Amino acid sequence: MDRTVPTPAIPAALWAVRVAVLAHLAAILWEGATAGQLVTFNTGALPLHYFGAFGVHAAAALQLLAALWYWNSAGRGGGPARTLLLVSGLAFVLGFPQAALGTFGPLQAHVPLALVLTGAAVWAAVLAWRRP
């Protein structure tokens, strides 16, 4: 007798969140790499870093929309879908003051906030990729 338990199908909304989370993390990684170039006084990386911020915002928005879709498809209740939505919202909102501090503020605030943003994006990735 076969006693294997079938694994439940992963909803399309959760797959969308997973893809968006990976895109968000890739954009943040890009920003870190170009920031490293700026620290070494490679000013040619400035446009790459500047326009990369738009990629971070776009990926965060996609992540938030996908998390909203997942939360809606999960019944709009509490639990993991709502936590993922809230963390995605936090990551989206944090991106704006973080970018503004990079343009108009001190780097002493820009860099630590970038680490907080990275932590929020990683937290969302862990929530999205853990077993449903």
ChimeraX attribute file (.defattr): number of C-alpha atoms within 10 A of each C-alpha:
attribute: neighborCount
match mode: 1-to-1
recipient: residues
	/A:1	3
	/A:2	4
	/A:3	5
	/A:4	6
	/A:5	6
	/A:6	6
	/A:7	7
	/A:8	7
	/A:9	7
	/A:10	10
	/A:11	12
	/A:12	13
	/A:13	19
	/A:14	21
	/A:15	16
	/A:16	18
	/A:17	28
	/A:18	21
	/A:19	18
	/A:20	24
	/A:21	29
	/A:22	18
	/A:23	19
	/A:24	28
	/A:25	20
	/A:26	15
	/A:27	21
	/A:28	24
	/A:29	15
	/A:30	18
	/A:31	21
	/A:32	18
	/A:33	14
	/A:34	21
	/A:35	19
	/A:36	14
	/A:37	16
	/A:38	15
	/A:39	10
	/A:40	8
	/A:41	11
	/A:42	12
	/A:43	13
	/A:44	11
	/A:45	16
	/A:46	15
	/A:47	11
	/A:48	15
	/A:49	21
	/A:50	16
	/A:51	11
	/A:52	19
	/A:53	21
	/A:54	14
	/A:55	19
	/A:56	25
	/A:57	21
	/A:58	17
	/A:59	23
	/A:60	28
	/A:61	19
	/A:62	21
	/A:63	29
	/A:64	24
	/A:65	19
	/A:66	25
	/A:67	31
	/A:68	22
	/A:69	19
	/A:70	23
	/A:71	22
	/A:72	14
	/A:73	15
	/A:74	17
	/A:75	10
	/A:76	13
	/A:77	11
	/A:78	10
	/A:79	10
	/A:80	15
	/A:81	23
	/A:82	19
	/A:83	15
	/A:84	25
	/A:85	23
	/A:86	16
	/A:87	20
	/A:88	28
	/A:89	20
	/A:90	17
	/A:91	27
	/A:92	23
	/A:93	15
	/A:94	19
	/A:95	21
	/A:96	14
	/A:97	16
	/A:98	22
	/A:99	20
	/A:100	12
	/A:101	18
	/A:102	19
	/A:103	12
	/A:104	10
	/A:105	13
	/A:106	11
	/A:107	13
	/A:108	10
	/A:109	13
	/A:110	18
	/A:111	17
	/A:112	12
	/A:113	19
	/A:114	21
	/A:115	14
	/A:116	15
	/A:117	20
	/A:118	20
	/A:119	13
	/A:120	19
	/A:121	24
	/A:122	18
	/A:123	16
	/A:124	28
	/A:125	22
	/A:126	14
	/A:127	20
	/A:128	23
	/A:129	13
	/A:130	8
	/A:131	7
	/A:132	13
